[in-house]
């Protein structure tokens, strides 16, 4: 039996990356999540909606995508990392443990008073 790695979830501006194939190049790694999108609607450049990282039995799960995506689990008994709140990002994938929770979204209404 061999270890398996999952791909990362897609973000707002990029797809997630596939996990690596365990053979013949070596141990599998979970794929990273896709990148989120940056906007300055709140007067500060902020990145949101990153994809969650894919899990791997070993040696490492994928990182979360920029914008708050959760990292994937990297051990058989671990769960994925939760996404950052108020970003609309995806949680990291779990192995024998649960997947991470996605980050809640946020609504920003911008208007010009006249």
C-alpha positions in Angstrom: 0.0 0.0 0.0 1.3 3.5 -0.8 0.5 6.9 0.6 -1.8 9.2 -1.4 -1.9 13.0 -1.6 -4.9 15.2 -2.5 -5.0 18.3 -4.6 -5.7 21.7 -3.2 -8.9 23.6 -3.7 -9.3 26.5 -6.1 -9.1 30.1 -5.0 -10.7 33.3 -6.5 -7.9 33.8 -9.0 -6.1 30.5 -9.5 -6.9 26.8 -9.4 -5.5 24.5 -6.8 -2.5 22.3 -7.6 -2.7 18.5 -7.8 -0.9 16.4 -5.2 2.3 14.8 -6.2 2.4 11.3 -7.4 4.2 9.0 -4.9 6.1 7.0 -7.5 8.7 7.1 -8.8 9.7 10.6 -7.6 9.4 9.9 -3.9 6.9 10.7 -1.1 3.6 12.4 -2.0 2.8 16.0 -1.0 -0.6 17.5 -0.8 -1.3 20.2 -3.4 -1.4 23.8 -2.3 -4.6 25.8 -2.6 -5.2 28.4 -5.2 -4.6 32.1 -4.7 -7.3 34.5 -3.6 -8.1 37.9 -5.0 -6.8 41.3 -3.6 -9.0 44.4 -3.5 -8.7 47.7 -1.8 -12.4 48.4 -1.2 -11.7 49.0 2.5 -8.9 51.4 1.7 -6.3 48.7 2.4 -5.1 46.1 0.0 -6.6 42.8 1.4 -6.5 39.3 -0.1 -9.5 37.0 0.4 -11.0 33.8 -0.9 -7.9 31.5 -0.9 -8.3 27.8 -1.6 -7.7 25.1 1.0 -4.6 22.9 0.8 -4.8 19.2 0.0 -4.0 16.5 2.6 -1.3 13.9 2.5 -0.7 10.9 4.7 3.0 11.9 4.9 5.2 13.9 4.7 3.3 17.1 4.3 -0.1 18.5 3.4 -0.5 21.4 1.0 -0.4 25.0 2.1 -3.5 27.2 2.0 -3.8 29.7 -0.8 -3.1 33.3 -0.2 -6.1 35.1 1.2 -6.7 32.8 4.2 -7.0 29.3 2.9 -6.4 26.5 5.5 -3.5 24.1 5.3 -4.1 20.4 4.5 -3.4 17.7 7.1 0.0 16.0 7.0 -0.6 12.9 9.2 -3.1 10.1 9.2 -4.8 11.2 12.4 -4.8 15.0 11.8 -7.6 17.2 10.6 -7.2 20.1 8.2 -6.6 23.7 9.4 -9.5 26.1 9.5 -9.6 29.0 7.0 -9.3 32.6 8.3 -12.6 34.1 9.3 -14.3 36.8 7.2 -12.3 35.8 4.1 -14.6 33.4 2.3 -11.7 31.0 2.0 -11.7 27.2 2.0 -10.6 24.9 4.9 -7.7 22.5 4.5 -8.3 18.8 3.7 -8.2 16.2 6.5 -6.9 12.7 6.5 -8.5 10.5 9.2 -9.4 13.7 11.0 -12.0 16.2 9.8 -11.4 18.8 7.1 -10.9 22.4 8.2 -13.8 24.7 8.3 -14.2 27.3 5.6 -13.9 31.0 6.5 -17.2 32.9 6.8 -17.6 35.6 4.1 -18.0 39.3 4.5 -20.1 41.9 2.8 -18.6 45.4 2.3 -20.8 48.1 0.9 -19.1 51.2 -0.3 -21.0 54.3 -1.4 -20.2 57.9 -1.9 -22.4 60.3 0.1 -23.4 63.4 -1.8 
